[in-house]
Amino acid sequence: INNMLDKVDEMIIGGGMAFTFLKVLNNMEIGTSLFDGEGAGIVK
């Protein structure tokens, strides 16, 4: 993601990675879905 940020104006995040974004950005409950605690720091 970091490598692509300077090359794009917008980015669509899908799959398991999307749950990390939803939890961090929207404070959404994701239950037992995938969550990358280390990657959550990048989201902020």
matplotlib code that plots the C-alpha trace (Angstrom):
import matplotlib.pyplot as plt

x = [0.0, 2.7, 4.5, 1.3, 0.1, 2.3, 1.1, -2.7, -5.4, -7.8, -7.5, -10.1, -9.3, -11.1, -10.9, -9.6, -7.6, -10.9, -11.9, -8.8, -9.7, -13.3, -12.4, -9.8, -11.5, -15.2, -14.8, -16.9, -17.3, -15.9, -16.4, -14.0, -13.1, -9.5, -7.7, -4.1, -3.0, 0.4, -1.1, -3.7, -0.9, -0.6, -4.3, -4.1]
y = [0.0, 2.5, 1.9, 2.7, 5.8, 8.2, 6.7, 6.8, 9.4, 6.8, 3.2, 0.4, -2.0, -5.4, -8.8, -9.5, -6.3, -4.3, -5.4, -3.7, -0.4, -0.6, -1.3, 1.5, 4.2, 3.6, 2.0, -0.9, -4.2, -6.9, -9.9, -12.7, -11.4, -10.8, -7.9, -6.9, -5.1, -4.2, -3.0, -0.9, 1.7, 2.3, 3.0, 5.9]
z = [0.0, 0.9, -2.4, -4.3, -2.4, -4.4, -7.7, -7.2, -6.3, -4.9, -3.9, -3.4, -0.6, -0.7, 0.8, 4.3, 4.3, 4.1, 7.7, 9.2, 7.4, 8.5, 12.1, 12.3, 10.2, 11.1, 14.5, 13.1, 14.9, 12.6, 14.9, 14.1, 10.7, 9.8, 11.5, 11.0, 14.2, 12.8, 9.5, 11.5, 12.2, 8.4, 8.1, 10.5]

ax = plt.figure().add_subplot(projection="3d")
ax.plot(x, y, z, "-o")
ax.set_aspect("equal")
plt.show()
